[in-house]
C-alpha cells in the first residue's frame, strides 16, 4: 500500500514566498521608498558633510568620511528592509486579515509560518542591501575583497531584526503600539556609530551603544568594506546569530499561544 509523502517545511516556506510575491508584484513603490532613505542620508551627510571632514579613525586607520558612513547606511538599509514586514505586515496578518489562521487549516504549522515570514523579510532586506551596495561600488566606497561577504552579512543583520521585530509584534495590542517601532529604529540609526565614531560617547553610554544590534551590524559592514577584519567581526556575527535564535524561539511560542491556544 503506497503512502503519500507529507510536504517538507521548505515546501511550505516556498508557498508563503510565492504568496508574498503575488501580493507585492504591483507594489514596487513600497520597496523603492524604503531603499531611498539610506541613499539620501549617504548623499546628504556622507558626501555633503564629508567635504568638511577629512578623515575618521577606524581600527587605528584613517578613512574618509564617506567611507565611514556608507557601510553604516548599508546596515541601516538591511534593517529597514526587514523591519517593515516583520512588524506592520506581520501584525496585519496576525490580527486583521487572519491569514495565519487560514494557513493553519492546512498542514502548515506555526513554525512554518515563522520561517516563511522570516525568509520573506530576508528577501526584502537583501534587495535593499544589494542595490545600496551597487551604489557604493559606483561611488568607489568599497576597498576590500572582504566585501564579497557583505551580502551574507546584511542578510544576517536583516535576519536578527526580523526575528526580534516579529517577536515584539506578537505582544502589540493596537496600531498605536507601532509608535515604539519608530521610537526604537530612528535612534538606532542615528546613534549606532553610523555617522560618527563610538568613541565620541562617554564610556558608560559607549558600552550601551556597543550592545545594540544595529551597532554590531554597522561595525561588521565597516570592517568588511574597509578590509579591517578581526576578532570583533566574529563577535558581531555571533551576537546577531544568537539574537536571531532568541527572536525565532519567542515568535514560535507566541504564535502557538495566540493561534492555537
C-alpha contacts under 8 A as a table, 3 or more apart, distances in Angstrom:
res1	aa1	res2	aa2	distance
7	X	11	X	6.02
7	X	12	X	7.30
8	X	11	X	5.26
8	X	12	X	6.88
9	X	12	X	5.23
9	X	13	X	6.29
9	X	112	X	6.15
10	X	13	X	4.98
10	X	14	X	6.09
11	X	14	X	5.04
11	X	15	X	6.35
12	X	15	X	5.05
12	X	16	X	6.27
12	X	108	X	6.62
12	X	112	X	6.50
12	X	116	X	7.45
13	X	16	X	5.12
13	X	17	X	6.21
13	X	112	X	6.42
13	X	113	X	7.54
13	X	115	X	6.64
13	X	116	X	4.48
13	X	119	X	7.74
14	X	17	X	5.08
14	X	18	X	6.17
14	X	116	X	7.47
15	X	18	X	5.02
15	X	19	X	6.32
16	X	19	X	5.17
16	X	20	X	6.31
16	X	113	X	7.86
16	X	116	X	5.73
16	X	117	X	7.56
17	X	20	X	4.99
17	X	21	X	6.18
17	X	116	X	6.66
17	X	119	X	7.75
17	X	120	X	6.14
18	X	21	X	5.05
18	X	22	X	6.32
19	X	22	X	5.14
19	X	23	X	6.21
20	X	23	X	5.04
20	X	24	X	6.16
20	X	120	X	7.45
21	X	24	X	5.26
21	X	25	X	5.71
22	X	25	X	5.59
23	X	26	X	7.35
23	X	27	X	7.80
24	X	27	X	4.89
24	X	28	X	6.78
25	X	28	X	6.41
27	X	30	X	5.75
27	X	31	X	7.42
28	X	31	X	5.24
28	X	32	X	6.37
29	X	32	X	4.89
29	X	33	X	6.18
30	X	33	X	5.59
30	X	34	X	6.72
31	X	34	X	5.55
31	X	35	X	6.55
31	X	124	X	7.71
31	X	128	X	7.90
32	X	35	X	5.27
32	X	36	X	6.24
33	X	36	X	5.26
33	X	37	X	6.79
34	X	37	X	5.99
34	X	77	X	7.74
34	X	80	X	6.50
34	X	81	X	6.64
34	X	128	X	7.65
35	X	38	X	6.48
35	X	39	X	6.99
35	X	77	X	6.40
35	X	80	X	7.83
35	X	81	X	7.45
35	X	128	X	5.32
35	X	132	X	7.54
36	X	39	X	5.05
36	X	40	X	6.12
37	X	40	X	5.31
37	X	41	X	6.42
38	X	41	X	4.93
38	X	42	X	6.15
38	X	73	X	5.45
38	X	74	X	7.45
38	X	76	X	6.84
38	X	77	X	6.05
39	X	42	X	5.00
39	X	43	X	6.29
39	X	73	X	7.50
39	X	132	X	7.12
40	X	43	X	5.15
40	X	44	X	5.98
41	X	44	X	5.24
41	X	45	X	5.58
41	X	46	X	6.94
41	X	73	X	7.53
42	X	45	X	5.55
42	X	46	X	4.59
42	X	47	X	6.44
42	X	66	X	7.57
42	X	69	X	6.95
42	X	70	X	6.20
42	X	73	X	6.81
43	X	46	X	5.69
43	X	47	X	5.06
43	X	48	X	6.52
44	X	47	X	5.91
44	X	48	X	5.04
44	X	49	X	7.11
45	X	48	X	5.14
45	X	49	X	4.94
45	X	50	X	6.86
46	X	49	X	5.92
46	X	50	X	5.41
46	X	65	X	6.33
46	X	66	X	4.50
46	X	67	X	7.97
46	X	68	X	7.98
46	X	69	X	5.57
46	X	70	X	6.82
46	X	195	X	7.95
47	X	50	X	4.85
47	X	51	X	6.55
47	X	65	X	7.88
47	X	66	X	5.82
48	X	51	X	5.69
48	X	52	X	7.67
49	X	52	X	5.38
49	X	53	X	6.53
50	X	53	X	4.99
50	X	54	X	6.79
50	X	64	X	7.57
50	X	65	X	5.17
50	X	66	X	5.92
51	X	54	X	7.13
53	X	56	X	7.97
53	X	65	X	6.47
54	X	64	X	6.14
54	X	65	X	6.60
55	X	62	X	5.69
55	X	63	X	5.19
55	X	64	X	4.43
55	X	65	X	5.47
56	X	62	X	5.46
56	X	63	X	5.46
56	X	64	X	6.24
56	X	65	X	6.06
56	X	68	X	7.12
56	X	197	X	7.64
57	X	60	X	6.08
57	X	61	X	5.44
57	X	62	X	4.55
57	X	63	X	6.31
57	X	197	X	7.72
58	X	61	X	5.17
58	X	62	X	6.18
58	X	63	X	6.83
58	X	197	X	7.87
59	X	228	X	7.05
63	X	67	X	6.34
63	X	68	X	6.59
64	X	67	X	5.11
64	X	68	X	6.25
65	X	68	X	4.88
65	X	69	X	6.17
66	X	69	X	5.13
66	X	70	X	5.86
66	X	141	X	7.26
67	X	70	X	5.63
67	X	71	X	7.18
67	X	141	X	5.46
67	X	142	X	7.62
67	X	226	X	7.83
68	X	71	X	6.56
68	X	72	X	7.27
68	X	194	X	7.96
68	X	195	X	7.54
68	X	222	X	6.96
69	X	72	X	5.26
69	X	73	X	6.36
69	X	194	X	5.98
69	X	195	X	5.55
69	X	196	X	7.90
70	X	73	X	5.11
70	X	74	X	6.21
70	X	136	X	7.06
70	X	141	X	7.15
71	X	74	X	4.83
71	X	75	X	6.36
71	X	218	X	6.42
71	X	221	X	5.23
71	X	222	X	5.02
71	X	225	X	6.78
72	X	75	X	5.21
72	X	76	X	6.29
72	X	193	X	7.65
72	X	194	X	4.76
72	X	195	X	7.48
72	X	217	X	7.91
72	X	218	X	4.71
72	X	219	X	7.62
72	X	221	X	6.89
72	X	222	X	6.82
73	X	76	X	4.81
73	X	77	X	6.04
73	X	194	X	6.96
73	X	218	X	7.88
74	X	77	X	5.06
74	X	78	X	6.51
74	X	129	X	6.05
74	X	132	X	6.39
74	X	133	X	7.08
74	X	154	X	7.70
74	X	218	X	7.79
74	X	221	X	7.31
75	X	78	X	5.18
75	X	79	X	6.37
75	X	129	X	7.67
75	X	154	X	6.31
75	X	157	X	7.05
75	X	214	X	7.09
75	X	217	X	5.72
75	X	218	X	5.40
75	X	221	X	6.60
76	X	79	X	4.95
76	X	80	X	6.07
76	X	189	X	6.40
76	X	214	X	7.33
76	X	218	X	7.75
77	X	80	X	5.08
77	X	81	X	6.04
77	X	125	X	7.11
77	X	128	X	5.84
77	X	129	X	5.77
77	X	132	X	7.51
78	X	81	X	5.15
78	X	82	X	6.36
78	X	125	X	4.70
78	X	126	X	6.72
78	X	128	X	6.32
78	X	129	X	5.51
78	X	154	X	5.67
78	X	155	X	7.17
78	X	157	X	6.35
78	X	158	X	5.18
79	X	82	X	5.34
79	X	83	X	5.95
79	X	125	X	6.91
79	X	157	X	6.62
79	X	158	X	5.36
79	X	161	X	6.23
79	X	214	X	7.70
80	X	83	X	5.37
80	X	84	X	6.60
80	X	125	X	7.12
81	X	84	X	6.56
81	X	85	X	7.75
81	X	121	X	6.90
81	X	122	X	7.86
81	X	124	X	5.32
81	X	125	X	3.92
81	X	126	X	7.52
81	X	127	X	7.81
81	X	128	X	6.01
81	X	158	X	7.15
82	X	85	X	6.05
82	X	86	X	6.16
82	X	121	X	4.73
82	X	122	X	6.40
82	X	124	X	6.40
82	X	125	X	5.04
82	X	158	X	5.21
82	X	159	X	7.39
82	X	161	X	6.48
82	X	162	X	5.31
83	X	86	X	4.98
83	X	87	X	6.01
83	X	121	X	7.63
83	X	158	X	7.78
83	X	161	X	6.25
83	X	162	X	5.67
83	X	165	X	6.20
84	X	87	X	5.45
84	X	88	X	5.70
84	X	89	X	6.86
85	X	88	X	5.89
85	X	89	X	4.83
85	X	90	X	6.02
85	X	121	X	6.10
85	X	162	X	7.90
86	X	89	X	6.49
86	X	90	X	5.39
86	X	117	X	7.40
86	X	118	X	7.50
86	X	121	X	6.65
86	X	162	X	5.17
86	X	163	X	7.45
86	X	165	X	5.36
86	X	166	X	5.00
86	X	169	X	7.80
87	X	90	X	5.23
87	X	91	X	5.90
87	X	165	X	5.65
87	X	166	X	5.81
87	X	169	X	5.65
88	X	91	X	5.28
88	X	92	X	6.29
88	X	178	X	7.70
89	X	92	X	5.02
89	X	93	X	6.27
90	X	93	X	5.25
90	X	94	X	6.13
90	X	117	X	7.74
90	X	166	X	6.85
90	X	169	X	7.47
91	X	94	X	4.95
91	X	95	X	5.90
91	X	96	X	7.78
91	X	169	X	6.27
91	X	170	X	7.33
92	X	95	X	5.45
92	X	96	X	5.22
92	X	97	X	6.39
92	X	98	X	7.96
93	X	96	X	5.94
93	X	97	X	5.35
93	X	98	X	5.49
93	X	99	X	5.30
93	X	100	X	6.34
94	X	97	X	7.20
94	X	98	X	5.74
94	X	99	X	6.96
94	X	100	X	6.18
94	X	101	X	7.98
95	X	98	X	6.16
98	X	101	X	5.27
98	X	102	X	6.49
99	X	102	X	5.13
99	X	103	X	6.25
100	X	103	X	5.04
100	X	104	X	6.29
100	X	113	X	7.30
100	X	259	X	7.92
101	X	104	X	5.20
101	X	105	X	6.86
101	X	259	X	6.71
102	X	105	X	5.45
102	X	106	X	7.56
103	X	106	X	5.57
103	X	107	X	7.92
103	X	108	X	6.12
104	X	107	X	6.66
104	X	108	X	5.50
104	X	109	X	6.15
104	X	110	X	7.44
105	X	108	X	7.57
108	X	112	X	5.99
108	X	113	X	7.20
109	X	112	X	5.12
109	X	113	X	6.45
110	X	113	X	4.98
110	X	114	X	6.23
110	X	252	X	6.17
110	X	255	X	6.13
110	X	256	X	6.47
111	X	114	X	5.11
111	X	115	X	6.18
111	X	252	X	5.71
112	X	115	X	5.11
112	X	116	X	5.95
113	X	116	X	5.12
113	X	117	X	6.07
114	X	117	X	5.34
114	X	118	X	6.09
114	X	248	X	7.18
114	X	251	X	6.72
114	X	252	X	6.37
115	X	118	X	5.06
115	X	119	X	6.12
116	X	119	X	5.24
116	X	120	X	6.30
117	X	120	X	5.23
117	X	121	X	6.43
118	X	121	X	5.26
118	X	122	X	6.42
118	X	159	X	6.95
118	X	162	X	6.27
118	X	163	X	6.73
119	X	122	X	4.99
119	X	123	X	6.37
120	X	123	X	5.02
120	X	124	X	6.43
121	X	124	X	5.11
121	X	125	X	5.97
121	X	158	X	7.16
121	X	159	X	7.52
121	X	162	X	6.45
122	X	125	X	4.96
122	X	126	X	5.72
122	X	155	X	6.01
122	X	158	X	5.90
122	X	159	X	6.19
122	X	162	X	7.90
123	X	126	X	5.10
123	X	127	X	6.21
124	X	127	X	5.16
124	X	128	X	6.42
125	X	128	X	5.21
125	X	129	X	6.15
125	X	154	X	7.58
125	X	155	X	6.83
125	X	158	X	5.74
126	X	129	X	5.06
126	X	130	X	5.82
126	X	151	X	7.03
126	X	154	X	6.88
126	X	155	X	5.95
126	X	158	X	7.77
127	X	130	X	5.14
127	X	131	X	6.25
128	X	131	X	5.56
128	X	132	X	6.20
129	X	132	X	5.06
129	X	133	X	6.00
129	X	151	X	7.01
129	X	154	X	6.58
130	X	133	X	5.10
130	X	134	X	6.40
130	X	151	X	6.80
131	X	134	X	5.11
131	X	135	X	6.50
132	X	135	X	5.04
132	X	136	X	6.34
133	X	136	X	4.95
133	X	137	X	6.18
134	X	137	X	5.07
134	X	138	X	6.17
135	X	138	X	5.12
135	X	139	X	6.27
136	X	139	X	5.10
136	X	140	X	6.18
136	X	141	X	5.09
136	X	142	X	6.46
137	X	140	X	5.07
137	X	141	X	5.86
137	X	142	X	5.80
138	X	141	X	7.73
140	X	143	X	7.62
141	X	225	X	7.78
142	X	147	X	7.01
142	X	225	X	5.22
142	X	226	X	6.67
143	X	147	X	7.80
143	X	225	X	5.93
143	X	226	X	5.31
143	X	227	X	6.89
144	X	147	X	5.76
144	X	224	X	7.10
144	X	225	X	5.81
144	X	226	X	5.65
144	X	227	X	4.93
145	X	148	X	5.85
145	X	225	X	7.99
145	X	227	X	7.25
146	X	149	X	5.84
146	X	150	X	7.47
146	X	224	X	5.03
146	X	225	X	6.55
146	X	226	X	7.92
146	X	227	X	5.80
147	X	150	X	4.94
147	X	224	X	5.13
147	X	225	X	5.04
147	X	226	X	7.96
147	X	227	X	7.65
148	X	151	X	7.16
149	X	152	X	5.47
149	X	153	X	6.09
149	X	224	X	7.06
150	X	153	X	4.88
150	X	154	X	6.10
150	X	221	X	6.49
150	X	224	X	6.50
150	X	225	X	7.45
151	X	154	X	5.06
151	X	155	X	6.10
152	X	155	X	5.02
152	X	156	X	6.33
153	X	156	X	5.11
153	X	157	X	6.40
153	X	217	X	7.85
153	X	220	X	7.47
153	X	221	X	7.14
153	X	237	X	7.97
154	X	157	X	4.91
154	X	158	X	6.11
154	X	217	X	7.61
154	X	221	X	7.72
155	X	158	X	5.08
155	X	159	X	5.99
156	X	159	X	4.88
156	X	160	X	6.26
156	X	237	X	7.75
156	X	240	X	6.69
156	X	241	X	7.31
157	X	160	X	5.32
157	X	161	X	6.38
157	X	213	X	7.95
157	X	214	X	7.69
157	X	217	X	5.90
157	X	240	X	6.66
158	X	161	X	5.26
158	X	162	X	5.89
159	X	162	X	5.15
159	X	163	X	6.09
159	X	244	X	6.22
160	X	163	X	5.31
160	X	164	X	6.23
160	X	213	X	7.82
160	X	240	X	5.67
160	X	241	X	6.97
160	X	243	X	5.71
160	X	244	X	4.39
160	X	247	X	7.50
161	X	164	X	5.24
161	X	165	X	5.72
161	X	213	X	7.80
161	X	244	X	7.59
162	X	165	X	4.95
162	X	166	X	6.04
162	X	244	X	7.99
163	X	166	X	5.36
163	X	167	X	6.19
163	X	243	X	7.80
163	X	244	X	5.47
163	X	245	X	7.80
163	X	246	X	7.91
163	X	247	X	4.56
163	X	248	X	5.33
163	X	251	X	7.41
164	X	167	X	5.01
164	X	168	X	6.16
164	X	243	X	7.32
164	X	244	X	6.94
164	X	246	X	7.82
164	X	247	X	4.59
164	X	248	X	7.43
165	X	168	X	5.31
165	X	169	X	6.09
165	X	247	X	7.88
166	X	169	X	5.00
166	X	170	X	6.46
166	X	247	X	7.51
166	X	251	X	6.32
167	X	170	X	5.56
167	X	171	X	7.43
167	X	247	X	5.62
167	X	248	X	7.07
167	X	250	X	5.68
167	X	251	X	4.66
167	X	254	X	7.63
168	X	171	X	5.54
168	X	172	X	6.98
169	X	172	X	5.15
170	X	251	X	7.18
170	X	254	X	6.47
170	X	255	X	7.49
172	X	175	X	7.85
172	X	177	X	6.00
172	X	178	X	7.89
173	X	177	X	6.82
174	X	177	X	5.68
174	X	178	X	7.80
175	X	178	X	5.55
176	X	179	X	5.93
177	X	180	X	5.85
177	X	181	X	7.78
178	X	181	X	5.12
178	X	182	X	7.13
179	X	182	X	5.52
179	X	183	X	6.13
180	X	183	X	4.65
180	X	184	X	5.94
181	X	184	X	5.19
181	X	185	X	6.08
182	X	185	X	5.20
182	X	186	X	5.70
183	X	186	X	6.06
183	X	187	X	6.87
184	X	187	X	6.01
184	X	188	X	6.39
185	X	188	X	5.02
185	X	189	X	6.25
186	X	189	X	5.23
186	X	190	X	6.31
187	X	190	X	5.03
187	X	191	X	5.73
187	X	192	X	7.86
188	X	191	X	5.44
188	X	192	X	5.44
188	X	212	X	7.83
188	X	214	X	6.41
188	X	215	X	7.81
189	X	192	X	5.90
189	X	194	X	6.54
189	X	214	X	7.30
190	X	193	X	7.51
190	X	194	X	6.37
190	X	195	X	7.09
191	X	194	X	6.51
191	X	195	X	7.68
191	X	209	X	7.50
192	X	198	X	7.43
192	X	209	X	6.12
192	X	210	X	7.68
192	X	212	X	7.52
192	X	214	X	6.21
192	X	215	X	4.64
192	X	218	X	7.36
193	X	196	X	5.17
193	X	197	X	5.15
193	X	198	X	5.03
193	X	215	X	6.49
193	X	218	X	7.40
194	X	197	X	7.60
194	X	215	X	7.73
194	X	218	X	6.70
196	X	200	X	7.21
197	X	200	X	5.81
198	X	201	X	5.83
198	X	206	X	6.23
198	X	209	X	7.65
198	X	210	X	7.90
199	X	202	X	7.46
199	X	203	X	7.98
199	X	206	X	6.95
201	X	205	X	5.99
201	X	206	X	5.16
202	X	205	X	5.41
202	X	206	X	5.81
203	X	206	X	5.00
203	X	207	X	6.42
204	X	207	X	5.42
204	X	208	X	6.73
205	X	208	X	5.07
205	X	209	X	6.31
206	X	209	X	5.13
206	X	210	X	6.21
207	X	210	X	5.17
207	X	211	X	6.69
208	X	211	X	5.61
208	X	212	X	6.99
209	X	212	X	5.49
209	X	215	X	6.70
210	X	215	X	5.91
210	X	216	X	6.85
211	X	215	X	7.20
211	X	216	X	7.21
212	X	215	X	5.52
212	X	216	X	6.66
213	X	216	X	5.25
213	X	217	X	6.38
213	X	239	X	7.91
213	X	240	X	6.97
214	X	217	X	4.91
214	X	218	X	5.97
215	X	218	X	4.96
215	X	219	X	6.00
216	X	219	X	5.21
216	X	220	X	6.14
216	X	236	X	5.14
216	X	239	X	7.65
216	X	240	X	7.64
217	X	220	X	5.10
217	X	221	X	6.16
217	X	236	X	6.94
217	X	240	X	7.97
218	X	221	X	5.22
218	X	222	X	6.07
219	X	222	X	5.14
219	X	223	X	6.14
219	X	233	X	7.57
219	X	236	X	7.69
220	X	223	X	5.20
220	X	224	X	6.25
220	X	233	X	5.52
220	X	236	X	6.39
220	X	237	X	7.77
221	X	224	X	5.16
221	X	225	X	6.04
222	X	225	X	5.26
222	X	226	X	6.04
223	X	226	X	5.40
223	X	227	X	5.62
223	X	228	X	4.91
223	X	229	X	5.09
223	X	230	X	7.99
223	X	233	X	7.15
224	X	227	X	5.17
224	X	228	X	6.80
224	X	229	X	6.28
229	X	232	X	7.56
229	X	233	X	6.13
230	X	233	X	5.53
230	X	234	X	7.34
231	X	234	X	5.28
231	X	235	X	6.44
232	X	235	X	4.95
232	X	236	X	6.30
233	X	236	X	5.16
233	X	237	X	6.37
234	X	237	X	5.00
234	X	238	X	6.11
235	X	238	X	5.13
235	X	239	X	6.09
236	X	239	X	5.06
236	X	240	X	6.25
237	X	240	X	5.31
237	X	241	X	6.19
238	X	241	X	5.12
238	X	242	X	6.17
239	X	242	X	5.29
239	X	243	X	6.19
240	X	243	X	5.03
240	X	244	X	6.14
241	X	244	X	5.10
241	X	245	X	6.28
242	X	245	X	5.10
242	X	246	X	6.24
243	X	246	X	5.24
243	X	247	X	6.10
244	X	247	X	5.16
244	X	248	X	6.13
245	X	248	X	5.30
245	X	249	X	6.18
246	X	249	X	5.21
246	X	250	X	6.31
247	X	250	X	5.24
247	X	251	X	6.19
248	X	251	X	4.97
248	X	252	X	6.20
249	X	252	X	5.42
249	X	253	X	6.32
250	X	253	X	5.22
250	X	254	X	6.00
251	X	254	X	5.19
251	X	255	X	6.04
252	X	255	X	5.20
252	X	256	X	6.27
253	X	256	X	5.17
253	X	257	X	6.44
254	X	257	X	5.01
254	X	258	X	6.05
255	X	258	X	5.07
255	X	259	X	5.58
255	X	260	X	7.39
256	X	259	X	5.52
256	X	260	X	5.06
256	X	261	X	6.31
257	X	260	X	5.71
257	X	261	X	4.59
258	X	261	X	5.87
